[in-house]
C-alpha cells in the first residue's frame, strides 16, 4: 500500500486474540503506519468494551464498519469458518484485508478471497506474522549468509498432551477443521517456507489415540468432548530447492526436547526458536565446532508483536506482495490440506501453488521508521 499517511484500521471480531493486537497498535500509535478507528463484534458489548479501552475508537456494527469511509483496512479476527465470508465482504467494500490464520477454512475459499482482492485492486495479508520477528529472520539470515552451507533437511516439532487441559471450550480442536496441524501448523509451515522456500509435494500419515477428551478447566471441567479428527500428524515436505522438511504435530504426546525447528545443511545445523513467538535464540553448530553457538540477533523487527504484519503490509509498495501476504498464507494452507489428504490416501500429493520466499527483514524497529518507507 505504501501510503504517506497512516492507514485507518477497523477490527471485526473482539475475542481473546484482540488484546495482543491492541498492545501492538498502542506501541505503534505515536509514530506508526496504522491507526485503529473502529471495532465490531456480533456481541455489541464486547466491541464497546474494546472501544472504551482505546482512545479514539468507536464501537459499530459489522455493516457499519464495512461501509465506513474512514476504514481503509479490515483486520479479520473472526473464527476460521467466517474468515472467507468476512474477507469477501470487506473486499467488495473496497477495503484491504488482514486476517488471523488460516486465510480461510479451505483452499477453495482462500482462492476466492485472493481472486476477489486481485480484481478489486486491494491488498491481502494474513497471520502468522511471527516470521517477521528477530527469531525466524536471524535464522533466515544465517542460511542466506551460508553459515550451514546448502540446506538439506529440517524438522519441525510441536507436541502437547492436548488443549483441553487449559482451554475451557476445546471442542473445535477435536472436530474436522481442527487438530494440531491446522491449529499450529501455520506457524511452522510459514516459517519453513520463509527459511527454505516453497513446497512442491508432501506425504503424510496421521492417527489419534483417544475417542474423547476431558476438559480440565473452566465452567465445564470434567465434561468430555468427542474426538472426530486425527490428533497426531506427521508429514514430509519436499521443497523446490530439494530440501526435505519433516513435520510432527501432536495433541497426543506429553513433552519433547526437540527444537521447535532444526535446519541441517552441508556445513552446520541451526536450532530455530518457537515460530509462535517473534524472538528467541538461534543456535549454530558448525562443522568442526565443539558446541552450539548462540548467534547474535541480526535481522527482523525487534520488539515486535501480533499486528506487525499489518504495519509491514501498509509499507509494502503498491503491486508488491506483502511479506505476511495472501500468497504465503494460501501456500501454507494448501500444504497442510495436502498433508491431511495424503494421510487419508497414503499417496504423495503435489502442491499446485507456489510462492517466492518473502523478502528478508533487516534488523530494525518498525515503530521508529518513518511512515511510508518500507523496510
Residue pairs with C-beta under 8 A, 6 or more apart in sequence:
1 7
1 72
1 73
1 96
1 123
1 313
1 314
1 315
1 316
1 318
2 314
2 315
2 316
2 317
2 318
2 372
2 374
3 33
3 314
3 372
4 371
4 372
5 371
5 372
6 32
6 33
6 34
6 35
6 371
7 33
7 34
7 35
7 72
7 73
7 96
7 314
8 34
8 35
8 36
8 37
8 70
8 71
8 72
8 73
9 25
9 34
9 35
9 36
9 37
9 71
9 72
9 73
9 74
9 75
9 310
10 36
10 37
10 38
10 39
10 40
10 60
10 65
10 68
10 71
10 73
10 74
10 75
10 95
11 18
11 21
11 36
11 38
11 39
11 40
11 50
11 74
11 75
11 77
12 39
12 40
12 41
12 62
12 65
12 74
12 75
12 76
12 77
12 78
12 86
12 90
13 40
13 41
13 76
13 77
13 78
13 79
13 86
13 100
14 39
14 40
14 41
14 43
14 46
14 47
14 49
14 50
14 77
15 41
15 46
15 77
17 77
17 100
17 306
18 39
18 50
18 77
20 305
20 306
20 307
21 75
21 77
21 306
21 307
22 36
22 50
22 53
22 54
23 305
24 304
24 305
24 306
24 307
24 308
24 311
25 34
25 36
25 54
25 307
26 54
27 303
27 305
27 367
28 34
28 307
28 311
28 366
28 367
29 35
29 36
30 367
31 367
31 368
31 371
32 311
32 366
32 367
32 371
33 311
33 314
33 315
33 371
33 372
34 73
34 307
34 310
34 311
34 314
36 54
36 56
36 57
37 56
37 57
37 58
37 68
37 70
37 71
38 57
38 58
38 59
38 60
38 64
38 65
38 68
38 70
38 71
39 47
39 50
39 51
39 54
39 57
39 58
39 59
39 60
39 65
40 47
40 59
40 60
40 61
40 62
40 64
40 65
41 47
41 50
42 62
44 59
44 61
47 59
47 60
48 59
50 57
50 59
51 57
51 58
51 59
60 68
62 86
65 71
65 74
66 74
66 89
66 90
66 93
66 95
67 93
71 95
72 95
72 96
73 95
73 96
73 97
73 98
73 123
73 310
73 313
73 314
74 86
74 87
74 90
74 95
74 96
74 97
74 98
75 98
75 99
75 307
75 310
76 83
76 86
76 87
76 90
76 97
76 98
76 99
76 100
77 99
77 100
78 86
78 100
80 100
80 102
80 104
80 105
80 177
81 105
81 177
83 99
83 100
83 102
83 103
83 104
83 105
83 109
84 103
84 104
84 105
84 109
84 110
84 112
84 113
86 99
87 97
87 99
87 104
87 113
87 124
88 112
88 113
88 116
90 96
90 97
91 97
91 113
91 116
91 117
91 120
91 122
91 124
92 116
92 120
94 120
94 122
95 122
96 117
96 122
96 123
96 124
96 125
96 313
97 113
97 117
97 122
97 123
97 124
97 125
98 124
98 125
98 126
98 127
98 309
98 310
98 313
98 324
99 125
99 126
99 127
100 126
100 127
101 126
101 127
101 128
101 186
101 187
101 329
102 110
102 126
102 182
102 186
102 329
102 332
102 333
102 336
103 110
103 113
103 124
103 126
103 326
103 329
103 330
103 333
104 110
104 112
104 113
104 333
105 177
106 333
106 337
107 330
107 333
107 334
107 337
110 326
110 329
110 330
110 333
111 330
113 124
113 326
114 124
114 326
114 327
114 330
117 123
117 124
117 326
123 313
123 316
123 322
123 325
124 322
124 325
124 326
125 309
125 310
125 313
125 322
125 324
125 325
125 326
125 329
126 309
126 324
126 325
126 326
126 328
126 329
127 186
127 306
127 309
127 324
127 329
128 186
128 187
128 190
128 275
128 276
128 309
128 324
129 304
129 306
129 307
129 308
129 309
129 310
129 312
129 323
129 324
130 136
130 187
130 190
130 191
130 275
130 276
130 277
130 278
130 306
131 137
131 190
131 191
131 194
131 275
131 323
131 324
131 358
132 278
132 300
132 301
132 304
132 308
132 309
132 312
132 323
132 324
132 361
133 277
133 278
133 279
133 300
133 301
133 304
133 308
134 278
134 279
134 297
134 299
134 300
134 301
134 302
134 304
134 363
135 272
135 273
135 274
135 275
135 277
135 278
135 279
135 280
135 281
135 282
135 300
136 191
136 194
136 195
136 272
136 273
136 275
136 300
137 299
137 300
137 301
137 360
137 361
137 363
138 282
138 295
138 296
138 297
138 298
138 299
138 300
139 195
139 261
139 263
139 270
139 272
139 273
139 282
140 194
140 195
140 299
140 360
141 298
141 299
141 360
142 148
142 270
142 282
142 284
142 295
142 298
143 151
143 195
143 196
143 263
143 265
143 270
144 360
147 265
147 267
147 268
147 270
147 284
147 286
147 295
148 263
148 264
148 265
148 266
148 267
148 268
148 269
148 270
148 284
148 286
149 265
149 266
149 267
149 268
150 265
150 266
151 195
151 196
151 241
151 243
151 263
151 264
151 265
152 243
152 244
152 264
152 265
152 266
153 243
153 244
153 245
153 246
153 263
153 264
154 192
154 195
154 196
154 243
154 244
154 245
154 246
154 261
154 262
154 263
154 264
155 245
155 246
155 248
155 258
155 259
155 261
155 262
156 188
156 189
156 191
156 192
156 245
156 246
156 247
156 248
156 260
156 261
157 248
157 256
157 258
157 259
157 260
157 261
158 180
158 184
158 188
158 248
158 249
158 250
158 260
159 248
159 249
159 250
159 252
159 253
159 254
159 255
159 256
160 180
160 250
160 251
160 253
161 251
161 252
161 253
161 254
162 170
162 173
162 213
162 231
162 251
162 252
163 170
163 173
163 183
163 251
164 170
164 173
164 174
164 213
164 214
164 215
164 216
164 225
165 216
165 217
166 216
166 217
167 173
167 215
167 217
167 218
168 215
168 217
168 218
168 219
168 220
168 221
169 215
169 218
169 220
170 213
170 215
170 225
171 225
172 178
173 179
173 183
173 251
174 213
174 225
174 226
174 227
174 228
174 229
174 231
174 251
175 228
175 229
176 228
176 229
177 229
178 229
179 229
179 230
179 231
179 233
179 249
179 251
179 340
180 231
180 232
180 233
180 249
180 250
180 251
181 233
181 235
181 247
181 249
181 336
181 339
181 340
182 336
182 340
184 249
184 276
185 247
185 249
185 332
185 336
186 329
186 332
186 333
186 336
187 275
187 276
188 247
188 249
188 260
188 261
188 275
189 199
189 237
189 247
189 332
189 335
189 336
190 275
190 328
190 329
190 332
191 261
191 272
191 275
192 199
192 237
192 239
192 245
192 261
193 199
193 328
193 331
193 332
193 335
193 355
193 357
194 328
194 357
194 358
195 261
195 263
195 272
196 239
196 241
196 243
196 245
196 263
197 239
197 240
197 241
197 243
197 357
198 239
198 240
198 331
198 351
198 353
198 354
198 355
198 356
198 357
199 237
199 238
199 239
199 240
199 245
199 331
199 335
199 351
200 238
200 239
200 240
200 350
200 351
200 354
201 238
201 348
201 349
201 350
201 351
202 235
202 236
202 237
202 238
202 335
202 338
202 339
202 342
202 348
202 349
202 351
203 235
203 236
203 339
203 342
203 347
203 348
203 349
204 233
204 234
204 235
204 236
204 338
204 339
204 340
204 341
204 342
204 343
205 233
205 234
205 235
205 342
205 343
206 230
206 232
206 233
206 234
206 340
206 343
207 230
207 231
207 232
207 252
208 227
208 229
208 230
208 231
208 232
208 252
209 231
209 232
209 252
210 227
210 231
210 252
211 226
211 227
212 224
212 225
212 226
212 227
213 224
213 225
213 227
214 222
214 223
214 224
215 221
215 222
215 223
215 224
215 225
230 340
230 343
231 250
231 251
231 252
232 249
232 250
232 251
232 252
232 253
233 247
233 248
233 249
233 250
233 339
233 340
233 343
234 246
234 247
234 248
234 249
235 246
235 247
235 339
235 342
235 343
236 244
236 245
236 246
236 247
237 244
237 245
237 246
237 247
237 335
237 339
238 244
239 245
240 354
247 339
248 258
259 271
259 272
260 272
260 273
260 274
260 275
261 271
261 272
261 273
261 275
262 269
262 270
262 271
262 272
263 269
263 270
263 272
267 286
267 287
268 284
268 285
268 286
268 287
268 289
269 284
269 285
270 282
270 283
270 284
271 281
271 282
271 283
271 284
271 285
271 292
272 282
273 279
273 280
273 281
273 282
274 280
278 300
278 301
278 304
278 305
278 308
279 297
279 304
281 294
281 295
282 294
282 295
283 292
283 293
283 294
283 295
284 292
284 293
284 295
285 291
285 292
285 293
286 293
297 363
298 363
299 360
299 361
299 362
299 363
300 361
300 363
301 308
301 312
301 361
301 364
301 365
301 366
301 375
302 363
302 364
302 365
303 365
303 367
304 366
308 366
309 322
309 323
309 324
311 366
312 322
312 323
312 324
312 361
312 366
312 374
312 375
313 322
313 323
313 324
313 325
315 369
315 372
315 373
315 374
315 375
316 322
316 323
316 325
316 374
317 374
321 327
321 328
321 356
321 358
323 358
323 359
323 361
324 358
325 358
327 353
327 355
327 356
328 355
328 358
330 353
330 355
331 351
331 353
331 354
331 355
334 351
334 352
334 353
335 351
338 349
338 351
339 349
341 349
342 348
342 349
361 375
362 375
364 375
366 375
369 375
